[in-house]
Amino acid sequence: MLAQHSHCTEQQDQFLIFFKMISGMSEIQDYIQLFMILLLSTIAVLAILTRNQNKNHRPPSPPALPIIGHLHLISRLPHQSFHYLSSCYGPIMQLFLGSVPCVVVSTPEAAKEFLKTHDTSFSNRFVSAAVHYLSYGSNGFLFAPYGESWKLMKKLCMSELLGGRTLDHFLPLRQQETLRFLKLLRIKGEAGEVVDVGAELLTLTNSIITRMTMGRTCCENDSEVEDIRKMVVDTVELVGRFNVSDCVWFCRYLGLRKMDKRVKEIHDRFDSIMERVISEHEAARKKIMERGESAQNRDLLDILLKIHHGDESTEVKLTIENIKAFILDIFMAGTDTTSITMEWALAELINHPDVMEKARHEIDSVTGNRRLIEESDLPNLPYLRAIVKETLRLHPAAATFFRESSESCNVNGYEIPAKSLLFINLWSMARDPNLWEDPLEFRPERFMGVENQLDVRGQNFKLIPFGSGRRVCPGISLALVVVPTNLGAMIQCFEWKVSGTVSMEEKPSITLPRAHPLICVPVPRFSGENAYI
């Protein structure tokens, strides 16, 4: 603790030296220097007094700097910083990101307290300035405040898009997109060409989600494929990027021009696509009504437009902004996360050829080398399902997921103020030797056997890659058929040639993408009469 206090003092000294350097240029800046020193001193005294008054009721916390709080302790990969700090300050830890109070949780027991016992107090999400603008003023589903409108959106998502009956209805669509994906890999593999696996997986998941939501791929040519893919990647990157104006109060109105420009560009690109697709749906709906026929709900957008035009069975009416924001949310939540999980899984399999071979043998024993793996085969493929769980453990699509407290509450004896950010550090839980034997090893066998078949739907807090409670991811059922089926097809149909060992370095983002693209040559395992793609 003394070493940390000394480090904190050094940081404060460096902060003051910085202001002295920039203030020695003119007499006016001397006054600025004096003002800043007085401001820093006042804030420091208030922070110390407040901490002393509440030290017995707040979670443990590292020493903080004035104004910036603990921002100097957070790296470009926040989940890793949280992990190392939690090892010193415990499973429930308080941080201040500028002026924003945060609570970091890193054990299943603590997560259960927040997400189950006190779920009603933590049912909101923190909304940054970028997210608020991209989501049409938080008018969608993913970042909407908890309330009646959010409940309607979730009900629509579960019953009309991601419910069991709807998933069965869209099974042929998913099969078509999987075949398109595999044929592309086969063509490139036969030509000896390398493939950016992550980029192709993102196109696959994007096509599935877009056809389910809007009845089309929006990818009629190569330029549209690249535009949609880039839009999704840019959106996720910007949403996950730290913006100092969201945390430091006096920067809130300064405006970061470069980020503002990128956010506007992405918003305008998406809005242009949505305007075109909505116009097409409205025109089709009008023609059907002119013929005196009843409009059919071909996709989720049709359902949303029906509600917008006044479905008497719903209490909450949707605006066009609600609809656009909802579709964007589904893109963000359902495309990038799914493709990232499959990419991490394949990377681990390439680095563990014995696991790859074991999975391939299991698939071949079920399909008999006569046909392509299908979703209906998954119950008979426990090792493949274990590979997916192990990937979700070591490489969760989101290393941390976060909530915001809607009211002050007491959790485990700690006073948590309203508007506090709650970070559940899944990445840290996955590396806890008290929870997992040899936690850093990729070992699917840990999920084999009846006693080890942990549920991932939010009830077992040891493994909650999709979250838990009211804000649990509604796309669990879709992810748990798309990921293993397409991963199994890649294992079944191809040998994967790479040069050397695949890097496992991570990249900063709201999700957990790989720092380096997975570049491979997919060598087909079957040819001629034995080929089924």
Beta strands, then each sheet from edge to edge (+ up, - down):
strand 1: 92-97
strand 2: 100-105
strand 3: 195-196
strand 4: 400-404
strand 5: 409-411
strand 6: 414-416
strand 7: 421-425
strand 8: 494-497
strand 9: 519-524
sheet 1: 1+ 2- 7- 4+
sheet 2: 3+ 9- 8+
sheet 3: 5+ 6-
end
